[in-house]
Amino acid sequence: MAFYNKRDGQHVSARESFARIGCGETPYRKLYTSDYVLDESLTLCRSQTGNHSLAVELGTDILNSKTMVLLKVDGDILKGSWELFKQRAEIKLSFTDCSTAVLARTHGVSDIFTFDDDFNSLRFHGVRSI
């Protein structure tokens, strides 16, 4: 989201990080996201910028990306996400964050590219810049 929203405080950092990923200048060759993150990103992009075309560009870029893998929330991930959401009231996690955590654990992902510190409480390594 920060990559597309010029008013976002993390816009420059996001642009720089994705440029490095695109040039192969990071240890990360693939990025993982999910259908829930796609949904949340498109919704936030449109509501925060008021720009439908920008939200469409974001969705198109994610769906056509050669460096991004789109993981899908299935029934087991949904149940695990719900359990995590119920159990961790002390952490300000959205349900989408919970699904991201469960998907990451399921796929052996330990580093999460985020500007949000909440994942550190779940023993993930939050990466703000790549």
Buried (B, 14 or more C-beta within 10 A) or exposed (E): BBBBBEEBEBBEBBBEBBEBBEEEEBEBEEBBBBBBBBEBBBEBBBEBBEBEEBBEEBBEEBEEBEEBEEBEBEEEBBEBBBEBBEEBEEBEBEBBBBBBBBBBBEEEBEBBBBBEEBBEBBEBEBBEEB
